[in-house]
Structures are given as structure tokens and as C-alpha cells.
Amino acid sequence: MKIKSIVLALAMLIVMPGMARADEGMWLLSLLGKNYAEMQKAGFKLTPEDIYSINQSCIKDAIVGLGNDGSPFWHFCTGEIISDQGLISTNHHCGYGKIQEHSTVGHDYLRDGFWAYSKDQELPNPGLTASILVRMEDVTAQVRAALSDDMSESERARAIKEISDKISKKAIEGTPYNATVKSMFNGNQFFLFVHIIYKDVRLVGAPPSSMGKFGGDTDNWSWPRHTCDFSLFRIYTAPDGSPAEYSQSNVPLKPKHHLPVSNRELKEGDFAMVMGFPGTTDRFLTSYGLEETMQISNKLRYEIRTVKINILREEMAASQETRIKYASKYASCSNYWKYSNEQNKALKALNTMAVKKEIERQYLAWAKGKDPKYANALKLIQKGYADRAPYEAATTYIAEGLLTGPELLLEAFRTYNTLNIVFSDSRYEPMREAIMEELIQDGKNFYKDYNMATEKRVMAAMLEYVYKNMDMQYMPDFLVQADKKYKGNFERYVEEMFKKSIFATEESFLKFMQKPNLKVLAKDPIVLAGQSAYEKYVEINSLIPKESRDGLTRGIRDFTDGILQINQNVNFLCPDANSTIRLSYGNVKAYDPRDAVSYSFYTTLRGVMEKEDPNSSEFAVPARLKELFEKKDFGPYANNKGELVTCFVTNNDITGGNSGSPVMDAEGNLIGLAFDGNSEAMSGDIDFEENLQRCICLDTRYMLFVIDKYAGAKNLIDEMTIVTK
């Protein structure tokens, strides 16, 4: 059931807990017993212990959170182990950055694909991590014992961190594990998560981008889809099975569990469950927060990124080298560029604002006569969002337009700031040489995917856009001075910056780093611009009144607590996604998005050929794939009609971070890989739309066909456990 319905039918909910719908909810694994009856009704044939157990092998042992060394508990994507040799499948767009890093003009794996026909051909990926949940535990009582009602928000945050660190440290004593405590329900509950984190993850296979990103921006966030969105990696360990950094002596992981891969027919109504690491949802968001999301966050992100997107498209189309260098950056930028626009469209079409306001009206009616904090919560929330609105807009312009739009401003300032600290603080003297070497390596990594002409174009356009559209009272000084000196000609300004900056080229940067001079660096025009933008960003954030900031945090926590109190006897409220492992369940299901429009639950390879456009990079079709289609050489992977199914949809609840998540049948076999949501329900992260929400999935039969018939990588097919018709 939707959060909006919770308040609209308060009385009924207390006496009718069975009204919960299977398709909404990202459930914590340790609490699945509460959902068991509903899962069985949907067609589930296993037990909760088959999914989550700390005493025996289970499905959670095959679910992998893909992350980075610097933030191991934030997972950008999900993968699943599909062999007893540590083979992982995930989405192509999840592996895209690593495929790009390994690509060169001579070995263009983005264009041609990559396949390792033996393990010695698999490619290492420094910094990429694979996390597997060991166990989880509700530690709410332990955390609350360290808190008191008279604490300020900053005192409360410090107390939570202190007790969380203690709980985490105790949980992993004498083990090779990592642990963290995560807040749930906006600070009302807390769970401990213990993971084992592997650091040697190698690229094994990926189809060409023409297949893995088929449809590009045009088809993104939409159905029907025909995207072959998968890539393959493998986890390696030390010879004793423990996590280890990359080494040639490492061996493939021997997992506790791996998922059998299904080659069975799919029917509408079949049970489907998704397990993964969803990033963020905000379903307790109020109308005041929704106003900020629509009118500031989504609107400005889309408008500002449009400037960058248009330039990158032109630059990448003109040069293969530039296309390779900027492929991953473009994909990262464009994904939430389109998402922001499509979400706003869905929120308007579904009138989510009216829904939120009705929830608040009913909530206030319930709050009368209760603890005053519940009635006061919405006042604090309203004031908090109103007070920060102008600052939120200004920081969005700076973040999107200056700090992450052009790349060089933030890169230069970070380098300067690090060097300034290292050379001014004697405590860093013993580490100075190592830090310098790391900065040089970071610089080499940056310039590997850098093109000066492209960066100049992006920077000039972004600076001009921000200057012409942002509220002048928050404008960084360097833009004001640039406008005065160059009379609004930001191309000239950028050209002069690059002539004088050591960061303009890799050669000048590396030469400077041999004998760094802080006085010279402090006057570098790109450093000064980056410093001005960053310091203005920090300054604007500091202008938000502390009372309003703390009040907003407290108001959101109390409002959420009120919803929990209302539904304390009902077992269908889920905490928002926060990159912790979750399960959603539902069914394979078609849908009717608009009047006179009906969509099937699956697509086929015929649709790829129908969409082919040789003049569009988004809809190019490899000759090998066309040859196999024309011969109907689908091997054992065709359906009962002789079609090769490419993708299908379910009504599972997913969000970002679920990309690559396994879609499993009632027996725990892998039937698909989740890779997208549908535009008609892009409001789902804020308000789940049960009639329209769909999870778009790659069919495993298409994946198997590509590995086997297209790539001829039978070595990979042979190590999988394939469930046949």
C-alpha cells in the first residue's frame, strides 16, 4: 500500500493490515518473515531462511554490492554471483566506467565489446569493490540508550556516530569483515550491517555498447526496451579465500551460494523478486520537500546539464578518441539529466503534490491531542524548506554548473588545497613524498580522460550559463570579475585562463609537480576560479539559519515517527532505501500507460531490428547480431514461439543502486537483471504508483544467447548452472 493511502484510510488500516500490496516495498531481509504469507500468495516457493540466514548458505550470499574503495558501504550498483567460480553478472551501464578505462583507440572495448576466453585474459580494476552481506541486526535500542530528548541536533548526531562506531567495532573484532550502522525511517530506527568486502574484481565480458546501451538517451527510462544491458566480472581472493588486493597469485572466489541461471519460459503473472542495494528513496517527503525537489533540484539539474550534454554530444561525435575519453562521464551526466525531467513530468501527471497535501491534512487530524511534537513537525518542515530555498538554488547552480560541470576547476582546487596542507603542516612531513606520488598518479588518471578543447568549450558555456541565470547576490567573485574584465565574453576568459594555468595540460602539470611552488600555484587562474566557487558554495551553505536547519531535521524525524505510530500494528511500512540490501517481490506484469495504449510484458530481438537506424549511434546494430537474427540462429534460448526474448517488465519496487540486481523466480533462479524504471512512474522514488510502476529487466535468455552464440564464450556458459526448459 502507498504512504498516501496510509493517512487517507487511517481507521481501516488499523483493522485491515492485510491491505498491503506485494509490489511496493524494499524489505529488510531479516524481517521477511512478516511478509512470508504475502510472498506465498504471489507465488513464492522458498522460505525466508532460503533468502537470509546466518547459519546456512542462502541467496543473500550470492548478492554483491558494487562500490569503491573510498566508500565501501555506498553501492553504485548490484551484481549477482552466477557460478561456483565467483563469476558476477551486472548491468553493462554498471561496468561501463571500467570498460571505458580499459579502452583505447587500438582496443576499443566500448565499440567492439570485450570477452575473456580464459581467466588469464580477465582485466583488473583497482578501486572496484564487491561487498556481500554477512549479517544484519536491529540495534535501535542500543543507539537510543545513548540519546536524550534535550540534545541538540548536532549533539544527537555526535552521540549516534559515537555509539554506532562502538557497535560496529565490536561486531567485527577478530574477523576480516567491515561493519556500519545505518539509520532507518529518518533517524527513528538503526540497523547494523556486517559485510565481507572483496577488492580484486576483474572484468570478464561485455557486449559492444551498441548492444549494451542500445536506445541510448532516447530509450532511457522507458518501455518497451531492447537493451542488452549486462557485463560480467569475477571476484578473486587470496589463496586462503580471504579478501585481498589484486595479485597474480589470487584465485577465483569460492562462493557460499551462486544463482542458477534460468533458460525457462516466462509467463505473465510469474513470481519475481529483486534483491540488491537500492540507493535512495524519499517516500516520507512532505509537500514542502516536494516543492523543492520539483522547482529547484530537478528543474535546475536538468537545465544546467542540458548545456553540458549538448557540447559533449558534438565533441564525442567528432572524434573516436574523445568519445572513448568522455563516454563514462557522458553516461553519468545524462542518466540523471533525463531522470530529473521525467520525474517532474510524472509528478505533475500523477498530481503527487495534492496527494502529499492530503496526507498532511489527515496527519494533522491524527496529531490533535497527541504529543505536541507531532503537530509541530510540519511547521518545522515548512519553515526549514522555506528558509533554505534561495540557498538551495544557489548551491545547485554552483555544484552543477561550476564544480561538476567543468572538471578542471574542482580538480585544480583540490590539488592546491592538498599541497597547501601538506607543506604548511609539519605533521604531514613524514608522509609528504607518498602524498605527492599519489597526487601525481591522480593527475595522470584525470588527464587520461581529458581533452583540453572539450574542457574549454564546456567551461566557457557553463560559466556563462551560471552567470546569466544565478541570483547575483550569491555569485562567486571570479565570475563577476570575469564579466567586468572580458565584457561577458567567457570564451575569451577561459582561453586566457588556460594559457596561464599549469593545469591546462598533463605535461605542464607533471612538470610543476616535480618542483611544486605554492606561491605560483596560489596565483594559478584555474585554481583561483575553483577556490572562489568552492568557498562561495561553503559560504552559502553556512547562511542557512541553524535553527531552521536543525528544525527541518527534527521535523522530518518526528513526522516519520508519527506515521510509524499511526501504523504501529501494521506490517507494511518500509524504511526508505539507503544503499543497504533489500528485497522486493511481485510478478511479471504488462501495463497500460495511457488511453488506447497497451504494452506486452516482453520484447524480442525483432524489435532491435525494427528500431535500427544506421544514422544514429543510439540504434546501431552489429552485423554479427543481424546475421544471427536473419538465420534465426538462437540456439536453445528461443521461447516457445521461436522468438528471442530481450527484456521483460515486472511490478517490483526498485530504484537507483538496484541496477544489475538479480530478478529471481519463485525458486531463486536468475531470470533477469533489473536495469531501469519506466517514465510513466518516475515519481516512484517519492510516491510509489502501484498501477504504473514497472521494473525493466534484461531477460537471462538474451544474456546467455549473447555470451554463447554472439561471443562464442562457451567457457563462461560451461561454468554456470543453467536451469533448462
N, C-alpha and C positions, 0 to 999 in steps of 0.2 A: 504494500500500500504506500501511497505517496505521502510525504510530510504534509502537503497541503490538506490531504484528507484526514490526517490525524486530528487537526483542530476543527475542521468543518463538521466532524461527527464524533465529538468527544464522548458523549454518553454511550453511543453504540460501541465505540472501541473498547470500553471497559468491560462490556458484557459480550463482545463478539471478537475475541482475539484471533479467530480463525480467518479473518478477512484479509490477512496478509497475502500478497501476490508473490509467487515464486520468482518472477522475472526481475524484481527490484531487490537490491541488497548486495553489498560486498561484505560477506560474512567473515568474521574471525574464525579461524579453523578450530580453535579449542572449544568453541561454543556451538559447533554444528549439531550437537545432539538435540538442541532446541528446534532445529529445522528438519529433523530426520523424517517426520511424518509427511511434511510438505514435499520433501525431496522424493520420497517414495511415490507420492501421488503423481509427481511429474515424470516418474519412470525410473528413478534411481534404483540400482540393483545391488549396491555395495553397502557397507556400514560406515558410520562416521570414523571408526578406527582404521578403516582402509584408506581414509584420506589423511587423518592426523593421528599419529601415535608416537609416544616417546620410547616405547618398549619393543616395537617391531617395525620392520620395513613397511613403508606406506607411500602413498602418492606424493606427499609433500617432499619426500627425499629426492624426487625427480624434478622439482620445480626450482628454477635458477633465477635469481635476481641479477641482472647485468648492471654493473656500476663501474666506478673509477676509484683508483687508489685514494684520492683525496677526500672522497665522500662515500665510503663503503656502504652506508645504510640508506643512501638515496639511490634508487634503482631507476635508470632511464628506460629500461625495457625488461622484458621477461623472456626466458628461454626454458626449454624442457629437455631432459636427458632422454635420448631415444635409442641408446644401445648400451650394452654392458661394458663398453669401452669409452664411456664418457662423452659420446657424440651429442652435441646440442643442436636443436633447431630453434630458430628465432626468425623475426622478420628481416627481409632484405633491408628495409629502411633502418632497422636497428644496427645492422652490421655495416651500413653504408659508409660511415666515417672511417672504419678500419679498411674497408675495400678501397676507399679513396686514398688512404695513407700508403697503401702498397702499390698504387697505380702510378705509372709513368707513361710518357708518350710511347715508349717502346713496349711496355707491358700494361696496356690499358684494360685493367680488370673491370672497370666500370662499364666500358663499352663491350668487352668480349666475355665477361664472366671469369670465374676462377674455379678450378677444380683440382683437388689434391687426390691423385690416384694411388698414393701411398702415404703413410704417415710422415715420412721424411720430407714431403713436399708441403706440409702444413706450415702456415706462417704465424710467427709470434706477434703478440700485440701488447707491448709494455703499457702498464697502467690500467688495462681492462681487467675487471674482477668478476667473479661468479660466486654469488652467495647462496647458500642453502640453509633453510631454517632447521635448527636442531630442536628447539622447543620454545614455547611461549608461556607466559604466566601473568595472571592478573595481580598487579602489585599496588592497586589503588589504596588499600588500607595502609600499607607501609608509607606511601607518599603523603597521604592525608594526615597521618600522625605527625608529620614534620611541618604542617601548615596550621595557621590560625586565622580567624576572621579579621583580626585587626592588622594584618600585614598589608603593606602597600604592594602594588603590583610588582615593583622591582624586587622587593624583599621576598615576595612569593616566588618569583622566577628563580632567584638565587637559591632559595630553600629547595625548590624542586630539582634544580640541577645538582645540588649537593647530595641529596638523598638518592637521586637517580644514579649518580656516579658510584655511590657506595653499593647500591643494589647490583649494578652492572659488574663492578669489580668482583664482588663476592660470587656472582653467578659463574664466572669463568676461571676462578682460581684453579691452577693446576691443569688447565685444558688449553688446546690450541684455538679456542673459539673467540669470537667477538660478541659483545652484547651492548644493547642500548635500551633505554626506557622511552616509550613513545606515549605522548598524550593522546587521549581519545575524547570525543564529544566536547571539544573546545575546552579542555582542561578539567573535565569532570571525572574522567577515569584514566588509569595508567596501566600499560602493559609492558612487561619485559620481553624482549626478543633476543634469542641467542642464535647466532649464525656461525657456520664454518665458511670461511672466505678463501677461495682459490685465486691465485694470482698469475697462473700460467694458462692463458686461454688462447688457443690458436685458430686461425681462420682455416676452414676446411673446404668450403664450397659456396658458390653464389652464382645464380644465373646473370646474364647481362642486364644492365639497367633498363634496357628497352623492354624486358620482361618484368624485372623486379620492381620497376617504377612505372609500369605500363599505365597510361592515362594521366600521369603527371599531376600538375595542379588542377587541370580541368576535371578529372575524376575524383580528386582527393575529397574525402568526407562525403562520398555519395555512393548510391546504389542505382543500377547494377554495376558491378566491378568485375574486372578480368585480370587483376594484378597478380603476378606470380611472386608474392611478397614473402620470400624466405631466404635465409642464408644459414650456413652450417659452421659451427665451431666445435672445438674439443677441449675439455678440461684435462690438464696434466698435473701430476703431483710428484713429490719426491718418491723415490723407490719404496719407501715405507708407507706410502699412501697419504702423507701429511701435506698440507698446503706448502708451496714453495715458489719462490721467484723462478723466472724462466731459466732453464738449464737443459742442455742437450741430454743430460742423464735422466731427466724426468720421464715419467711413464704415464700412459693414459689412466685417468681415474677409473677405479672400480666402484661404481655407484651402489648404494644400498637398494635402489629401485630405478628402473627405467620404464618408460611408457611404450607398450606395444603400439605399432602404427597400423591404423585400420585401412584396409582396402575394400571395405564393405559398402553396400548401397546405403545412401541416406534417404530418409523419408521425412516429409513434413510431420511435425509432432514428436520426432525422436528427442529423447532427453539429451541435454547438452549442459555441461558445466565448464566453467572457465576458472583456472587458478593462476594467480600472478601477483604482481606488485603494483597495483594502481597508484598513480601519483597523487593527485589532489581532486577532491570534490568539495562543494560548499553548499550542501543541501539545507543547512540551517540558516542560510543567508537571509537577511531581512530585506524589506523593500528599499531601505536606505542603502544597504550594501549593493543591492541590485542596480540602483540608480548609478552608483559609482562604477560598477562593472561595465554597464552599457554605455554610459556617456563619457567616461574617461578612459578606463583601461582598454576595453575592446575598440572603441572608436579611434582613439589616438594611436594605438598599436597598429591598427590596420592602415590608417592614413600615412603614418610615418614610414612604415615598412614598404608601402607601395612605391615610394621614391627609390628605395634601395633595390627592391625586386626588379623594377624596370631596367635599371642600369645593369644589374648582374645578368639579366637575360640577354641583353645586347652583347655584353663583353664575352659571355660564355659561348654564344653562337658564333662569334667571330674567330675564336681560337680554341683548338683542342687542348693546348696546354692550360689556358685559363679555365676551360671547362673542368678539367681534372682538378685544378687547384681549388676552385670555388664550388665544386659540386656539393660537398658536405655542408659548407656554410650556407649555400643557397637553400638546400633542403631544410636545414634548421630554421632559417628565417621564414621561409614560405609556409611551413606547416601551420604555425600559429597565426600567421598573417591571414590565411584563409579561414582558419578556425574562428578567429575573433569576429570576422564579418558574418560568417554563417551562424555563429551563436547568437549574435544580435538579431539576425533575421528570425531565427526560431523563437527567441524570447518574445519578440513582438508578435509573431504569428500566433503563438500559444497564449498570449496575454498573461505572461507569468507575473508581471507587476501586480495585476489585480488579484491573482492567486495569493501572492505574498501579503498583500494588504488585508485580505480576508483572514488569513492565518493570524495576523497580528490583532485584528479586531476580536476574534474568538479567544485568542490567548489572553488578552486583557480582561475579557469577561471572566475567564477562569481565575485570573490572578487576584480578583477582588476578595478581600478577606484573608488572603494568604500572606506569607512573609512579604513585607514591603519591597524587598529586593527584586521580586518578580515583576511587579508593576513598574518599578523604576528602571528595569533593564532596557526597555525600548526607548525611554527618554535618554539614557546614556548613549545608546547606539545612535539615535538620531543626531544628537549633539556631536558625537565623535566624528561621524561621517561629514556632517556639515562643516565643522571646523577645519577638517583636513582637506576638503575638496580642492581649493586653489593650489595647495602644496602638492597634492597628488598629481594634478595635471602638470605642474611644472617639473616635478621629478620624472614623470613619464616622458616628457619631451627630452630631458637631459639623458635619461637612461637609454631610450630607444634611438634618439637622434644623434647623440654625441658620444656616449660611452660604449655602445654596442652597435651603432650604425657604422661609422668608420671604425676600423680596427686599431689604427695606429695611435690614436690619442690615449687610450687606456693602456695599451702595451708600453708606450714610451713613459707614461707617468709611473706605472708600476715598477719599471726598471729603475727609474730615477729614485723613487721612494725607497726601494730595497737597498740600492747603493748608498743612499744618504744615511740610512740606519746603520748599515754595516760599517761604514767608515767613520761615523760620528760616535758610535757606542763601542767602547773598548771591550765590552763583554763578548762582542762578536769576532774579536781579532783571531782567536784560535780557529774559527770556522770560516774566516774570510775567503780563503782560497777555494774551499769547497763550494761556497755560495756563488763565487764568481764563475766557477766552472758550470754550475747549474744554470746561472743566468745566460751564459753563452750558449748552452745547449737549448734552453728555452727559446732563445733568439733564433737559433738555427731551425728549430721546429716551426716557429712562426713564419720565417721567411720562405720555408719550403712551399707554403701555400699562399704566397703573397705576390701580387703583381702591382707594380708601382702605378702604372697608368690607370688600372681599375680602382685602386685605392684613392687616387686623386679625384677621379670622377665621383665616386661615392661620397668622399669627404666634402667636396665643394657643394654638391647637391644637398647633403644632409645639413650642413651648416647654414646654408641659405634658407632651407625649409624651416628649420627651428627658429631662425632669426625673424622670419616673416610671420610666424604663426604663434609663437610662445608669448605669454604675457611679459611685457618689457620689464616689469618690476622685479622679475626673477631671473633676468637674462644674465648669463655668465659674462664677466667683463671682457674676456678676449673677443667675443662676438661683437660687442658694442664698439670696441676699438677697431676691429677689422672693418666694420661697416664704415666708420669715420675715415679711416686711412685709405681704403680702397673703393670708397663711394658705392658700396653694395656689390662690388664685383668679387664674389667669393672664389671664383676660379683663379683670379689673379692672386688673391690672398694665399690660397692653397699652393699655387705654383711657387710663390716666394718662400713659404714655409719649407717646402721640400728641397729647395735649393740650399737652404741654410741648416737643415737638420741632419744629424748623424743617423737618424732612424729611416731616412729615405730609402737606403739600400742596405742589403745584408753586408756588403763589403765595407761600407763606412761604419756600420755598427760594430762589426768584428774588429776592425782596426782600432776603433775607440776603446773597446773593451780590453785591448792589450795593455793600454796605459790610461785607465779612466781618470778623468778630471772633473770633479764635482762642480767646480765653478763654471766650466764650459757647459756641462750638462744642465745646470740650473738656468742657463740662458737659451737653451735649445727651444726654438719656437713651437715644435710639436709637443715637447714636454710641458711648456708653459700653457698651451691650449688644453692639454689633458688635465693638468693640475687645476686650471681655472674651472673646467667643467666638473671635475670630481669634488672640489671644495665647495662649489655652489650647490651641488647635489646634497652634500652633508649639511650645509648651512640651511637649506630649505627644509630638510627633514627636521632639523632642530627647532624650527619655527612653530611646529605643531604643538599647541599647549599640552604640557604634561598631563594636566588634569583631564583633558579630552582624550588623550591617547590611552591613559590608564582606564578612564571611564568606558571607552569603547571595548577594551579587552574584558573588563569586568562585566559589562552589559551583555556581551556575546556569551560569556560563560554562564551567566545567570539565566539568560533567555533559553539557552540549550538545556540547562538544568531543569527549567520549568517544563519544557517539552518532555524530558525524561520522567519528571514527577507525574505529569499527566498520564503517561503511558507505562507506569512502573509495573503494571500487571500484564503487559502485552509484550510479546517476544518478537517484534518485527522491526525495531529501530536499529539501524546500523550506524556505527561511527563513520564520519567522513573518511575517505581514502587519504592515506598519508605515507605511501610507499611501503607499507607493511603488507605481508602476504594475505590475500583474501580469496574467497571462493564465491562465485555467483552461479546460480543454476536456473535453468529454464528449458526452452525447447527450440528446435529448428522451426522457423515460422516465417511465412511470407507476410506481406503487408500491403495496404492500400493507402498511399500517402496523400492522394488528392482525389477529387471527384473524377470518376471515369478512368483512374489510373490504378492498375494493379500490378504488383511485382511478384514474380516467381521467387521461390526461396533459393534458387541456384542459377548459376550462369555456366556456359560451356565455352570451349575453345573456338567454336564458331563465332562467338561474339567478338573475340580478338580479331579475327579476320574481317568481320564486318566493320570494326572500328578503324582498321588500318588506314593510315594516311602517310604516304611516303614523304610528304612535305612538312610533316610535323614530327619533331623529336619525341613528343609525348605518345605518339601512336605508331611508332615504327615497329615492324615485326621481323625478327631474324629469319633469314632464308631457310635455316635448318628447321625452325618451328613450322613454317609454311609447308615445307616438304613433308614433314610427318603428318600434318593435318590433311593435306591433299591425298596422301596414301591411307589415311585413317589408321596409321600405324601407332595405335595407342597401347599396344601390349595388353597386359592383364588389368589395366587401370580404367578402362571404359565402364560406363554404367550399363544398366540392362537395356538401354535404348541404343547403345553403341556410341554414346556421346562421351567426351572427356570433360568432366565437371571441373571448373576452375575455382569458383568461390561459392559460398552459401551464407545465409543470414540466420541468426538466432535472436531471441529476445533477452539475451544475457545482459547484465549490467556491467559495463566496463568503462574505463577512461584512460587517459594517457598514462603510460607505465605498464598498461596491460598489453601493449604492442608485443607480439611474439608469444603471448600466453597460449598454453595448450587449451584447445577445446576438446573435451573428452566426452565419450558416450557413457551410457549407464553402467558400463563395466570397467571404466577407467582407461579405455583405449583412445589413442590420439586420433581424432577425426578431422582436426583443422588447427590452424593458427590464427588467433584473433589479430586483426591489423587495423581496424578503423571503425568509426561510427558513421551514422547517416545524417545528412544535413538537416532533414526534417525534424530531428530531435536533438540538435546541438545544444539545446537548453539543458540536456540531461545532467551535466555536472552540477547544476543548480537546482533543477526540478525534474525528476525522472518522469518521462512521458510514456506511460505503460502501453498505449496503443500504437505508438510510432517508434519507440526506441529499438534500434537493431544493432547487433554486433556483427560486423562484416568479417568473414573468415576465409582464409585460403583453405581449400579442400586438400587433404593429405594425398589424395589420388593424383592431383596435379603436381604436387611436390615430388611424389615418387616417380611419376612419368618423366619429369624434367631430369631428375637425377639419373634415372635408368636409360630412357630412350633418347633424350636430348643430349645429355652429357656423357653417357656411357660409363658413369662412375659406379659400376657394379660392386666395387669394393665396399662402397657405403651401403648399398642395398643389402649386401650379404651380412653385414653386422647388425642390421635391425631385426627386431621381432615383428614380422608383418602378419597381421590378422587378415585372412583372406575371406572371400565371399562364402 
